[in-house]
Amino acid sequence: MKRIFKYTFLQRLPSIVLSCAVMACMSGVELLFLAFTKNIFNGFYMLWFVLTVIVLTVIPLFLFIRCSSGYARTLLFTDESYLMLTLPVRTEFILLGRILCGLAELMICMFVSGVFSIAVGIGWTYHYIGFTSQQFFRVAGDILTLIFLKNFPFLALMLFASLVSFIFIGNVALVVQTVMRSFNIKRMRGVWTVGFILIFTGTLFLTGRIEAMAGRALGTYCPITVYGIKYTDMMHVTYPSTVVNIPIVSTLISLGIGIACFFVSAWLLKKKVEV
């Protein structure tokens, strides 16, 4: 599995560098505009700002399904299938190594996107809100306290839910494409693209209905206190709170379906997919 991870990561490295470079260049130009322009609401600057936000948002979202499925399309519908599926390695390890590589790629791109999003946000804070340096660092400290101390249980639960979504969505996409590949439609790109979209969205919709019914029947929720932030003035800050009920049943069902789809995909690759 380590060799699969290393091979796939080195194969994906140019794409990772390209994605990060695009986000860095767009954000770098945006920060230069912020540093030298006096009017941040002129037409060209606003256009570049919108494009930067789109790039920082769309690239991680675009990579989500591709990475979470272990790059299923290249594994199943290109000549890479012969290279990978004839290795003397268990199919489960091949899939797991590729999925872990996808998780690493997604985390790298999301980290870069997050860093530059924060940097652009800081620039806007100085130009638009007009904080002094002392006020900015005070507010920044309050926000970090809010996120990592006050809302740490909620943050940890959201990270776990994101991981479950990665496992669920990625493995549903993987099993759908593996089922289609088992019917020998390798070269019929239009058929498998349309079929994948229809079956994938249908599977997600059906799973959502099952989770909703199970949640109503069992009613198992985890109450989490979520804190906000409110300033009466720059010297006094309060943290109003609200209780959010996190659906435990839905999360566990998604995790179970994702794991089941992983093993179904591995079985299909061993028994039904011809390389």
MISEPA-411199 format. One record per residue: x negated, y, z negated of N, C-alpha, C, O in turn; residue in one letter; residue number from 1. Coordinates in pm, whole numbers. Example, Ala and Ser with C-alpha at 12.3 -4.5 7.8 and 13.67 -1.06 7.14 Angstrom:
{pt {-1319 -569 -780} {-1230 -450 -780} {-1320 -330 -780} {-1424 -332 -846} 'a' 1} {pt {-1285 -225 -708} {-1367 -106 -714} {-1290 3 -787} {-1341 114 -804} 's' 2} 
***
This chain:
{pt {-83 -121 0} {0 0 0} {-87 126 0} {-52 225 64} 'm' 1} {pt {-200 122 -72} {-288 238 -75} {-344 267 63} {-357 382 103} 'k' 2} {pt {-379 160 136} {-432 180 271} {-326 237 365} {-355 321 449} 'r' 3} {pt {-203 191 349} {-93 245 431} {-74 393 400} {-59 475 491} 'i' 4} {pt {-76 426 271} {-61 567 230} {-174 651 289} {-149 757 346} 'f' 5} {pt {-298 603 276} {-414 680 325} {-408 696 476} {-432 805 528} 'k' 6} {pt {-377 589 547} {-371 595 693} {-261 692 738} {-284 776 826} 'y' 7} {pt {-144 681 679} {-32 767 718} {-60 912 684} {-28 1002 762} 't' 8} {pt {-121 936 567} {-150 1073 526} {-251 1137 621} {-234 1252 661} 'f' 9} {pt {-357 1063 658} {-455 1118 752} {-391 1142 888} {-427 1237 958} 'l' 10} {pt {-298 1056 926} {-226 1075 1052} {-139 1200 1048} {-126 1270 1148} 'q' 11} {pt {-79 1227 933} {10 1342 917} {-63 1470 881} {-3 1577 884} 'r' 12} {pt {-190 1462 847} {-264 1578 797} {-261 1697 893} {-239 1809 847} 'l' 13} {pt {-281 1679 1025} {-273 1796 1114} {-135 1864 1109} {-128 1987 1112} 'p' 14} {pt {-28 1786 1101} {105 1845 1091} {125 1918 959} {187 2024 955} 's' 15} {pt {71 1861 850} {80 1928 720} {7 2061 723} {59 2163 676} 'i' 16} {pt {-115 2060 779} {-193 2184 788} {-120 2287 875} {-118 2405 841} 'v' 17} {pt {-62 2242 986} {10 2334 1074} {130 2396 1003} {151 2517 1012} 'l' 18} {pt {209 2315 933} {327 2367 862} {286 2469 757} {346 2575 746} 's' 19} {pt {183 2436 679} {137 2527 575} {77 2654 635} {95 2763 581} 'c' 20} {pt {6 2639 747} {-55 2756 811} {51 2851 865} {36 2973 855} 'a' 21} {pt {159 2796 922} {267 2881 973} {330 2960 859} {351 3081 871} 'v' 22} {pt {360 2892 747} {418 2961 632} {322 3065 575} {364 3174 538} 'm' 23} {pt {193 3031 569} {94 3124 514} {77 3247 604} {70 3359 554} 'a' 24} {pt {72 3226 735} {54 3339 827} {175 3432 827} {160 3554 823} 'c' 25} {pt {294 3373 832} {415 3456 829} {422 3537 700} {453 3656 702} 'm' 26} {pt {393 3471 588} {399 3540 459} {287 3642 446} {306 3748 386} 's' 27} {pt {168 3611 500} {56 3705 494} {87 3834 567} {60 3943 517} 'g' 28} {pt {144 3821 688} {182 3942 763} {291 4018 687} {290 4141 683} 'v' 29} {pt {385 3945 628} {490 4009 548} {431 4088 432} {474 4200 405} 'e' 30} {pt {334 4032 363} {270 4102 250} {190 4223 298} {184 4324 228} 'l' 31} {pt {128 4214 416} {58 4329 471} {156 4443 502} {127 4560 474} 'l' 32} {pt {271 4407 558} {373 4509 582} {416 4575 452} {433 4697 445} 'f' 33} {pt {435 4492 348} {475 4547 218} {370 4640 161} {402 4739 96} 'l' 34} {pt {243 4608 186} {135 4687 128} {119 4822 199} {79 4920 136} 'a' 35} {pt {149 4829 329} {118 4949 405} {240 5028 451} {226 5143 492} 'f' 36} {pt {358 4970 445} {475 5044 490} {538 5122 376} {534 5078 261} 't' 37} {pt {594 5236 407} {664 5316 307} {815 5292 312} {886 5313 214} 'k' 38} {pt {863 5250 427} {1006 5224 444} {1025 5076 476} {1002 5033 588} 'n' 39} {pt {1068 4998 375} {1083 4854 396} {1213 4818 465} {1242 4701 487} 'i' 40} {pt {1293 4920 499} {1421 4893 563} {1422 4930 712} {1529 4937 772} 'f' 41} {pt {1304 4954 771} {1303 4978 915} {1328 4848 991} {1306 4739 938} 'n' 42} {pt {1373 4861 1115} {1422 4745 1190} {1321 4634 1208} {1352 4518 1184} 'g' 43} {pt {1197 4668 1251} {1098 4564 1278} {1060 4492 1150} {1048 4369 1148} 'f' 44} {pt {1041 4567 1041} {1003 4502 916} {1114 4409 867} {1084 4297 825} 'y' 45} {pt {1238 4451 873} {1348 4366 827} {1358 4240 912} {1387 4132 860} 'm' 46} {pt {1333 4253 1043} {1334 4135 1130} {1226 4037 1087} {1250 3917 1078} 'l' 47} {pt {1106 4089 1061} {997 4000 1019} {1026 3937 883} {992 3820 859} 'w' 48} {pt {1087 4014 794} {1123 3959 663} {1222 3844 676} {1207 3741 612} 'f' 49} {pt {1324 3863 760} {1423 3757 781} {1358 3634 841} {1386 3522 798} 'v' 50} {pt {1270 3653 940} {1200 3540 1001} {1113 3467 899} {1105 3344 901} 'l' 51} {pt {1048 3542 811} {963 3481 708} {1047 3397 612} {1009 3284 578} 't' 52} {pt {1160 3450 569} {1248 3375 479} {1298 3248 547} {1304 3142 485} 'v' 53} {pt {1334 3259 676} {1382 3141 749} {1272 3035 757} {1299 2917 734} 'i' 54} {pt {1150 3076 787} {1039 2981 798} {1013 2913 664} {995 2792 658} 'v' 55} {pt {1010 2992 556} {982 2936 423} {1093 2842 376} {1069 2756 290} 'l' 56} {pt {1212 2858 431} {1325 2774 392} {1342 2653 483} {1363 2541 437} 't' 57} {pt {1332 2677 614} {1367 2574 711} {1261 2464 718} {1295 2347 731} 'v' 58} {pt {1133 2500 710} {1028 2398 724} {1041 2289 618} {1039 2172 654} 'i' 59} {pt {1053 2322 487} {1072 2214 390} {1201 2135 412} {1202 2013 395} 'p' 60} {pt {1310 2204 450} {1436 2133 474} {1424 2040 595} {1475 1928 593} 'l' 61} {pt {1358 2087 700} {1340 2005 819} {1258 1880 788} {1283 1773 842} 'f' 62} {pt {1160 1895 700} {1073 1781 666} {1141 1682 573} {1094 1569 559} 'l' 63} {pt {1251 1722 508} {1307 1640 400} {1347 1500 450} {1300 1400 396} 'f' 64} {pt {1433 1494 552} {1478 1363 599} {1364 1286 666} {1350 1166 646} 'i' 65} {pt {1283 1357 744} {1171 1291 812} {1074 1229 712} {1028 1116 730} 'r' 66} {pt {1044 1303 606} {949 1253 506} {1012 1147 416} {949 1046 385} 'c' 67} {pt {1136 1171 373} {1198 1079 277} {1229 943 338} {1238 844 265} 's' 68} {pt {1244 937 471} {1268 808 536} {1141 735 572} {1146 630 636} 's' 69} {pt {1026 789 530} {900 723 563} {867 733 710} {807 641 768} 'g' 70} {pt {905 847 773} {880 869 916} {936 752 997} {867 693 1079} 'y' 71} {pt {1064 722 971} {1127 602 1029} {1127 606 1182} {1109 503 1246} 'a' 72} {pt {1146 723 1240} {1157 728 1385} {1028 682 1452} {1033 602 1545} 'r' 73} {pt {913 730 1405} {786 688 1465} {757 541 1436} {695 473 1517} 't' 74} {pt {802 494 1321} {779 353 1287} {862 260 1374} {816 151 1410} 'l' 75} {pt {983 301 1410} {1077 212 1477} {1085 234 1628} {1110 138 1702} 'l' 76} {pt {1065 358 1675} {1095 389 1813} {973 433 1893} {987 487 2003} 'f' 77} {pt {853 411 1842} {731 439 1918} {640 317 1912} {673 217 1847} 't' 78} {pt {527 326 1980} {433 213 1981} {370 189 1844} {304 87 1824} 'd' 79} {pt {389 282 1752} {337 263 1617} {400 143 1548} {341 87 1456} 'e' 80} {pt {519 103 1592} {584 -13 1531} {499 -138 1547} {491 -219 1454} 's' 81} {pt {436 -155 1663} {352 -273 1684} {231 -269 1591} {191 -371 1535} 'y' 82} {pt {172 -151 1575} {54 -138 1489} {89 -167 1344} {16 -240 1276} 'l' 83} {pt {199 -110 1296} {234 -122 1155} {294 -258 1120} {254 -321 1022} 'm' 84} {pt {388 -303 1200} {466 -421 1163} {393 -552 1189} {444 -659 1154} 'l' 85} {pt {275 -546 1251} {195 -668 1268} {80 -676 1169} {-1 -769 1175} 't' 86} {pt {73 -580 1079} {-32 -585 976} {-3 -697 876} {113 -727 848} 'l' 87} {pt {-109 -760 823} {-88 -865 722} {-57 -806 584} {-124 -835 485} 'p' 88} {pt {46 -724 579} {88 -655 458} {239 -673 444} {311 -671 544} 'v' 89} {pt {286 -690 322} {431 -704 301} {504 -581 352} {459 -468 336} 'r' 90} {pt {617 -606 415} {695 -496 472} {734 -394 367} {735 -274 393} 't' 91} {pt {767 -441 247} {803 -349 138} {689 -253 108} {713 -135 81} 'e' 92} {pt {564 -302 111} {450 -216 83} {426 -116 196} {385 -2 172} 'f' 93} {pt {452 -159 320} {439 -67 433} {537 49 418} {500 166 430} 'i' 94} {pt {663 15 391} {765 119 376} {736 208 256} {748 330 264} 'l' 95} {pt {699 146 143} {674 224 23} {555 318 41} {560 432 -4} 'l' 96} {pt {450 270 106} {334 356 130} {369 476 216} {322 587 191} 'g' 97} {pt {452 454 318} {491 563 406} {586 660 335} {576 781 356} 'r' 98} {pt {676 608 253} {768 696 180} {691 780 78} {719 899 63} 'i' 99} {pt {594 721 9} {513 797 -86} {431 904 -15} {411 1013 -67} 'l' 100} {pt {383 872 105} {312 972 184} {407 1086 221} {369 1203 218} 'c' 101} {pt {531 1051 256} {630 1154 287} {659 1241 167} {675 1363 181} 'g' 102} {pt {665 1180 48} {686 1258 -74} {570 1354 -98} {591 1468 -137} 'l' 103} {pt {447 1307 -75} {330 1392 -92} {333 1509 6} {305 1623 -32} 'a' 104} {pt {366 1481 133} {374 1588 232} {480 1691 195} {457 1811 204} 'e' 105} {pt {596 1642 154} {705 1733 118} {667 1819 -2} {696 1939 -5} 'l' 106} {pt {602 1759 -102} {563 1835 -220} {460 1942 -186} {466 2053 -238} 'm' 107} {pt {365 1909 -97} {265 2007 -56} {332 2126 14} {304 2241 -18} 'i' 108} {pt {421 2096 109} {487 2203 184} {580 2285 95} {589 2406 110} 'c' 109} {pt {649 2218 2} {737 2291 -89} {657 2378 -185} {700 2488 -221} 'm' 110} {pt {540 2330 -228} {454 2410 -315} {407 2536 -243} {412 2646 -298} 'f' 111} {pt {360 2518 -118} {314 2634 -41} {429 2730 -17} {413 2852 -31} 'v' 112} {pt {546 2676 19} {664 2761 39} {700 2836 -89} {731 2955 -84} 's' 113} {pt {697 2767 -203} {730 2832 -330} {633 2942 -368} {674 3048 -415} 'g' 114} {pt {503 2917 -348} {401 3017 -382} {421 3144 -301} {420 3254 -355} 'v' 115} {pt {440 3128 -170} {454 3247 -85} {590 3313 -103} {603 3435 -85} 'f' 116} {pt {692 3236 -138} {822 3298 -169} {810 3386 -293} {865 3496 -296} 's' 117} {pt {739 3338 -394} {717 3418 -514} {636 3543 -483} {664 3652 -533} 'i' 118} {pt {533 3526 -397} {450 3641 -360} {532 3748 -288} {520 3867 -318} 'a' 119} {pt {615 3705 -195} {701 3801 -124} {801 3865 -221} {830 3984 -211} 'v' 120} {pt {853 3784 -314} {945 3838 -415} {880 3943 -503} {942 4044 -537} 'g' 121} {pt {754 3918 -540} {680 4018 -620} {664 4148 -542} {682 4257 -597} 'i' 122} {pt {630 4136 -413} {615 4256 -331} {744 4336 -324} {742 4458 -333} 'g' 123} {pt {855 4266 -306} {984 4335 -303} {1018 4399 -437} {1080 4505 -441} 'w' 124} {pt {977 4335 -545} {1003 4392 -678} {938 4528 -693} {1000 4622 -744} 't' 125} {pt {813 4540 -648} {743 4667 -660} {804 4774 -569} {816 4890 -608} 'y' 126} {pt {843 4735 -447} {889 4834 -351} {1035 4873 -370} {1071 4990 -361} 'h' 127} {pt {1120 4774 -397} {1263 4799 -400} {1314 4838 -538} {1384 4938 -552} 'y' 128} {pt {1277 4761 -640} {1325 4790 -776} {1242 4900 -841} {1294 4977 -921} 'i' 129} {pt {1112 4907 -806} {1030 5014 -858} {980 4993 -999} {966 5090 -1074} 'g' 130} {pt {952 4868 -1039} {897 4842 -1171} {756 4899 -1182} {681 4902 -1084} 'f' 131} {pt {721 4943 -1301} {582 4970 -1331} {513 4837 -1357} {579 4734 -1372} 't' 132} {pt {379 4839 -1363} {305 4715 -1387} {342 4653 -1521} {359 4532 -1531} 's' 133} {pt {356 4738 -1626} {391 4687 -1758} {530 4625 -1757} {550 4517 -1813} 'q' 134} {pt {626 4692 -1693} {761 4638 -1685} {765 4508 -1605} {836 4414 -1641} 'q' 135} {pt {687 4503 -1496} {688 4384 -1413} {638 4263 -1491} {701 4158 -1489} 'f' 136} {pt {525 4277 -1560} {470 4163 -1634} {561 4124 -1750} {568 4006 -1787} 'f' 137} {pt {632 4222 -1808} {729 4190 -1913} {843 4105 -1856} {880 4003 -1913} 'r' 138} {pt {897 4149 -1743} {1006 4075 -1680} {958 3938 -1633} {1029 3838 -1649} 'v' 139} {pt {837 3932 -1575} {784 3804 -1529} {769 3707 -1645} {799 3588 -1631} 'a' 140} {pt {721 3756 -1761} {710 3670 -1879} {844 3621 -1928} {858 3505 -1968} 'g' 141} {pt {945 3710 -1924} {1079 3669 -1966} {1137 3562 -1873} {1202 3468 -1918} 'd' 142} {pt {1113 3578 -1743} {1165 3481 -1646} {1096 3346 -1662} {1161 3242 -1656} 'i' 143} {pt {964 3346 -1684} {892 3220 -1706} {941 3152 -1834} {955 3030 -1839} 'l' 144} {pt {965 3232 -1937} {1021 3177 -2061} {1158 3115 -2036} {1190 3008 -2088} 't' 145} {pt {1239 3185 -1956} {1373 3135 -1924} {1367 3001 -1852} {1442 2909 -1885} 'l' 146} {pt {1278 2991 -1753} {1273 2871 -1670} {1210 2754 -1743} {1267 2644 -1746} 'i' 147} {pt {1092 2775 -1801} {1012 2662 -1850} {1031 2632 -1998} {989 2526 -2045} 'f' 148} {pt {1093 2721 -2073} {1118 2694 -2215} {1267 2680 -2243} {1313 2575 -2289} 'l' 149} {pt {1342 2785 -2214} {1485 2781 -2243} {1557 2673 -2160} {1641 2600 -2212} 'k' 150} {pt {1523 2667 -2031} {1594 2576 -1941} {1513 2452 -1906} {1535 2391 -1801} 'n' 151} {pt {1419 2414 -1991} {1335 2298 -1957} {1415 2170 -1940} {1391 2097 -1844} 'f' 152} {pt {1512 2137 -2029} {1591 2014 -2005} {1665 2017 -1872} {1671 1917 -1801} 'p' 153} {pt {1721 2133 -1839} {1792 2146 -1711} {1695 2132 -1595} {1726 2069 -1494} 'f' 154} {pt {1575 2192 -1608} {1474 2183 -1502} {1430 2039 -1481} {1419 1993 -1368} 'l' 155} {pt {1405 1967 -1592} {1365 1826 -1581} {1473 1742 -1515} {1444 1654 -1434} 'a' 156} {pt {1598 1769 -1550} {1709 1694 -1491} {1724 1725 -1343} {1755 1637 -1263} 'l' 157} {pt {1703 1850 -1305} {1711 1887 -1164} {1598 1824 -1083} {1619 1784 -968} 'm' 158} {pt {1479 1814 -1142} {1369 1746 -1073} {1400 1599 -1053} {1371 1542 -948} 'l' 159} {pt {1460 1536 -1155} {1499 1396 -1142} {1608 1380 -1036} {1603 1287 -956} 'f' 160} {pt {1705 1471 -1036} {1812 1466 -935} {1755 1486 -795} {1802 1423 -700} 'a' 161} {pt {1655 1572 -781} {1592 1593 -650} {1521 1467 -604} {1526 1432 -487} 's' 162} {pt {1454 1398 -697} {1387 1272 -663} {1489 1166 -622} {1466 1091 -527} 'l' 163} {pt {1602 1160 -693} {1709 1066 -657} {1763 1099 -518} {1788 1008 -438} 'v' 164} {pt {1781 1227 -488} {1827 1267 -355} {1727 1226 -248} {1765 1182 -139} 's' 165} {pt {1599 1242 -279} {1494 1201 -185} {1503 1051 -157} {1494 1009 -42} 'f' 166} {pt {1520 972 -262} {1529 826 -246} {1657 789 -172} {1654 706 -81} 'i' 167} {pt {1767 849 -210} {1897 813 -153} {1906 851 -6} {1931 765 79} 'f' 168} {pt {1887 980 25} {1903 1027 163} {1800 963 255} {1832 923 367} 'i' 169} {pt {1676 955 208} {1572 898 291} {1596 752 325} {1577 711 439} 'g' 170} {pt {1637 673 228} {1657 531 253} {1786 503 329} {1794 404 402} 'n' 171} {pt {1888 588 313} {2006 575 398} {1969 603 543} {2010 529 633} 'v' 172} {pt {1890 708 566} {1843 737 702} {1758 623 756} {1768 587 873} 'a' 173} {pt {1675 565 670} {1589 453 712} {1670 331 750} {1644 270 854} 'l' 174} {pt {1769 295 668} {1846 174 697} {1933 191 821} {1952 97 898} 'v' 175} {pt {1988 312 840} {2069 336 960} {1984 320 1086} {2026 254 1181} 'v' 176} {pt {1866 379 1087} {1779 368 1204} {1727 226 1223} {1710 180 1336} 'q' 177} {pt {1704 155 1113} {1658 17 1123} {1767 -73 1181} {1739 -161 1263} 't' 178} {pt {1891 -51 1137} {2004 -127 1194} {2014 -102 1343} {2031 -197 1420} 'v' 179} {pt {2005 24 1385} {2014 56 1526} {1898 -5 1604} {1917 -53 1716} 'm' 180} {pt {1780 -3 1546} {1662 -60 1615} {1674 -211 1628} {1620 -269 1722} 'r' 181} {pt {1745 -275 1536} {1760 -420 1543} {1845 -463 1661} {1846 -581 1698} 's' 182} {pt {1919 -367 1723} {1998 -397 1842} {1920 -371 1971} {1976 -370 2080} 'f' 183} {pt {1788 -349 1957} {1701 -334 2072} {1738 -214 2161} {1744 -228 2283} 'n' 184} {pt {1762 -100 2101} {1790 21 2179} {1672 117 2170} {1690 239 2166} 'i' 185} {pt {1552 61 2167} {1432 139 2147} {1418 253 2248} {1378 364 2211} 'k' 186} {pt {1451 228 2374} {1428 330 2477} {1551 416 2504} {1543 512 2581} 'r' 187} {pt {1663 384 2441} {1785 461 2466} {1794 575 2365} {1871 569 2269} 'm' 188} {pt {1715 679 2388} {1699 787 2290} {1830 859 2263} {1862 889 2148} 'r' 189} {pt {1907 888 2368} {2033 958 2348} {2130 878 2265} {2201 934 2181} 'g' 190} {pt {2135 747 2288} {2228 661 2214} {2193 657 2067} {2280 673 1982} 'v' 191} {pt {2065 636 2037} {2031 623 1895} {2037 756 1822} {2060 759 1702} 'w' 192} {pt {2015 868 1894} {2025 999 1829} {2169 1028 1788} {2196 1065 1674} 't' 193} {pt {2261 1011 1883} {2403 1035 1852} {2453 934 1749} {2524 971 1655} 'v' 194} {pt {2417 807 1768} {2459 704 1673} {2407 728 1534} {2478 710 1435} 'g' 195} {pt {2281 771 1525} {2222 799 1394} {2298 910 1323} {2330 897 1204} 'f' 196} {pt {2326 1019 1394} {2397 1132 1332} {2534 1089 1282} {2573 1122 1169} 'i' 197} {pt {2608 1015 1365} {2743 975 1327} {2742 877 1209} {2816 895 1113} 'l' 198} {pt {2658 775 1217} {2656 673 1110} {2599 732 982} {2648 702 873} 'i' 199} {pt {2496 815 995} {2433 874 877} {2530 965 802} {2547 951 681} 'f' 200} {pt {2595 1056 874} {2691 1146 807} {2810 1068 753} {2861 1100 645} 't' 201} {pt {2855 967 827} {2966 885 778} {2930 811 650} {3012 801 559} 'g' 202} {pt {2807 759 643} {2762 689 523} {2755 783 403} {2795 747 293} 't' 203} {pt {2703 903 425} {2696 1001 316} {2835 1040 269} {2859 1053 148} 'l' 204} {pt {2927 1059 362} {3065 1095 326} {3129 983 244} {3191 1010 141} 'f' 205} {pt {3116 858 290} {3174 745 219} {3114 730 80} {3185 703 -16} 'l' 206} {pt {2982 747 70} {2917 738 -61} {2966 847 -154} {2987 823 -273} 't' 207} {pt {2984 967 -100} {3035 1076 -182} {3174 1048 -237} {3205 1081 -352} 'g' 208} {pt {3259 986 -154} {3394 950 -201} {3387 844 -312} {3459 852 -411} 'r' 209} {pt {3299 746 -294} {3283 641 -396} {3234 701 -527} {3283 666 -634} 'i' 210} {pt {3135 791 -518} {3082 854 -639} {3188 938 -708} {3197 939 -831} 'e' 211} {pt {3269 1010 -631} {3374 1093 -690} {3477 1007 -763} {3519 1040 -874} 'a' 212} {pt {3517 895 -702} {3615 806 -765} {3557 743 -891} {3626 731 -992} 'm' 213} {pt {3430 702 -885} {3366 642 -1002} {3352 744 -1114} {3370 711 -1232} 'a' 214} {pt {3319 868 -1078} {3307 972 -1179} {3439 1001 -1249} {3442 1020 -1370} 'g' 215} {pt {3548 1004 -1171} {3679 1029 -1232} {3722 910 -1318} {3785 929 -1423} 'r' 216} {pt {3689 789 -1275} {3730 671 -1351} {3653 655 -1481} {3710 623 -1584} 'a' 217} {pt {3521 678 -1475} {3438 655 -1593} {3419 783 -1675} {3408 778 -1798} 'l' 218} {pt {3416 897 -1607} {3406 1024 -1679} {3279 1040 -1760} {3282 1102 -1867} 'g' 219} {pt {3168 986 -1712} {3041 995 -1785} {2962 1115 -1736} {2918 1119 -1621} 't' 220} {pt {2945 1212 -1824} {2871 1333 -1789} {2771 1365 -1899} {2787 1327 -2015} 'y' 221} {pt {2666 1435 -1859} {2564 1477 -1956} {2572 1630 -1970} {2538 1702 -1876} 'c' 222} {pt {2617 1680 -2085} {2626 1826 -2103} {2488 1888 -2124} {2414 1847 -2213} 'p' 223} {pt {2456 1986 -2043} {2328 2056 -2052} {2356 2205 -2067} {2434 2262 -1992} 'i' 224} {pt {2292 2267 -2164} {2305 2411 -2184} {2210 2484 -2090} {2089 2463 -2093} 't' 225} {pt {2266 2571 -2007} {2187 2648 -1911} {2189 2795 -1955} {2295 2852 -1980} 'v' 226} {pt {2071 2854 -1963} {2058 2992 -2008} {2036 3085 -1890} {1970 3050 -1792} 'y' 227} {pt {2093 3205 -1900} {2067 3312 -1805} {1985 3420 -1873} {1934 3400 -1983} 'g' 228} {pt {1973 3533 -1809} {1896 3644 -1866} {1971 3774 -1842} {2027 3796 -1735} 'i' 229} {pt {1972 3860 -1945} {2044 3987 -1934} {1967 4093 -2012} {1927 4071 -2126} 'k' 230} {pt {1948 4209 -1949} {1878 4320 -2011} {1979 4428 -2048} {2054 4476 -1963} 'y' 231} {pt {1979 4466 -2175} {2056 4584 -2214} {1975 4710 -2184} {2030 4813 -2147} 't' 232} {pt {1845 4700 -2200} {1747 4798 -2151} {1615 4723 -2142} {1611 4604 -2171} 'd' 233} {pt {1509 4790 -2103} {1383 4719 -2082} {1321 4669 -2211} {1224 4593 -2206} 'm' 234} {pt {1373 4708 -2325} {1315 4664 -2453} {1396 4551 -2515} {1347 4485 -2607} 'm' 235} {pt {1518 4527 -2470} {1602 4427 -2532} {1653 4330 -2426} {1714 4371 -2327} 'h' 236} {pt {1627 4203 -2447} {1668 4099 -2354} {1745 3993 -2429} {1708 3955 -2540} 'v' 237} {pt {1852 3945 -2371} {1930 3836 -2429} {1941 3723 -2327} {1921 3742 -2207} 't' 238} {pt {1972 3604 -2379} {1982 3486 -2294} {2122 3424 -2311} {2141 3332 -2390} 'y' 239} {pt {2219 3475 -2236} {2354 3415 -2243} {2349 3272 -2190} {2269 3240 -2101} 'p' 240} {pt {2434 3187 -2245} {2429 3045 -2209} {2566 2993 -2165} {2669 3050 -2198} 's' 241} {pt {2562 2886 -2090} {2682 2814 -2051} {2649 2665 -2046} {2533 2628 -2026} 't' 242} {pt {2749 2583 -2063} {2729 2438 -2062} {2770 2383 -1926} {2880 2409 -1877} 'v' 243} {pt {2679 2306 -1865} {2703 2243 -1735} {2707 2092 -1754} {2618 2034 -1817} 'v' 244} {pt {2810 2028 -1701} {2823 1882 -1711} {2760 1817 -1588} {2808 1835 -1476} 'n' 245} {pt {2654 1742 -1610} {2583 1675 -1502} {2641 1534 -1484} {2646 1458 -1581} 'i' 246} {pt {2686 1498 -1363} {2746 1365 -1342} {2642 1254 -1343} {2566 1239 -1247} 'p' 247} {pt {2637 1177 -1449} {2541 1068 -1462} {2576 953 -1368} {2488 895 -1305} 'i' 248} {pt {2705 920 -1359} {2748 806 -1277} {2710 827 -1131} {2655 736 -1068} 'v' 249} {pt {2737 944 -1077} {2705 972 -938} {2556 960 -911} {2513 906 -809} 's' 250} {pt {2476 1010 -1005} {2331 1003 -989} {2282 859 -987} {2200 823 -903} 't' 251} {pt {2334 777 -1078} {2292 637 -1084} {2340 559 -961} {2268 472 -911} 'l' 252} {pt {2461 590 -912} {2510 524 -791} {2421 560 -672} {2385 472 -593} 'i' 253} {pt {2385 687 -659} {2297 728 -549} {2162 658 -557} {2109 613 -456} 's' 254} {pt {2108 647 -678} {1980 579 -696} {1992 432 -658} {1905 379 -589} 'l' 255} {pt {2098 367 -702} {2117 226 -671} {2134 202 -522} {2076 107 -468} 'g' 256} {pt {2212 286 -454} {2231 271 -310} {2100 294 -236} {2070 223 -140} 'i' 257} {pt {2023 393 -280} {1895 419 -216} {1801 300 -226} {1736 264 -128} 'g' 258} {pt {1792 239 -345} {1705 122 -364} {1755 4 -281} {1675 -67 -220} 'i' 259} {pt {1887 -16 -279} {1943 -126 -200} {1914 -107 -51} {1879 -202 18} 'a' 260} {pt {1927 16 -2} {1897 43 139} {1750 17 171} {1717 -27 281} 'c' 261} {pt {1663 44 75} {1520 18 96} {1496 -130 122} {1425 -166 216} 'f' 262} {pt {1554 -217 40} {1532 -360 55} {1604 -416 178} {1554 -510 241} 'f' 263} {pt {1720 -360 213} {1787 -401 337} {1701 -365 457} {1688 -446 550} 'v' 264} {pt {1642 -246 457} {1554 -205 567} {1434 -298 578} {1396 -337 688} 's' 265} {pt {1374 -333 465} {1259 -423 467} {1297 -559 525} {1222 -617 602} 'a' 266} {pt {1415 -610 487} {1460 -740 538} {1485 -733 689} {1448 -825 762} 'w' 267} {pt {1548 -626 735} {1574 -611 877} {1445 -602 957} {1433 -658 1066} 'l' 268} {pt {1348 -530 902} {1219 -517 972} {1150 -652 984} {1084 -679 1085} 'l' 269} {pt {1164 -737 883} {1100 -869 887} {1175 -966 976} {1112 -1048 1043} 'k' 270} {pt {1308 -960 977} {1387 -1064 1039} {1451 -1025 1173} {1473 -1112 1258} 'k' 271} {pt {1480 -898 1192} {1564 -860 1305} {1495 -768 1407} {1532 -767 1525} 'k' 272} {pt {1396 -693 1364} {1333 -596 1454} {1220 -663 1531} {1128 -719 1472} 'v' 273} {pt {1229 -656 1664} {1124 -712 1748} {1024 -605 1785} {1060 -497 1834} 'e' 274} {pt {896 -634 1761} {790 -541 1800} {737 -580 1936} {647 -514 1988} 'v' 275} 
***
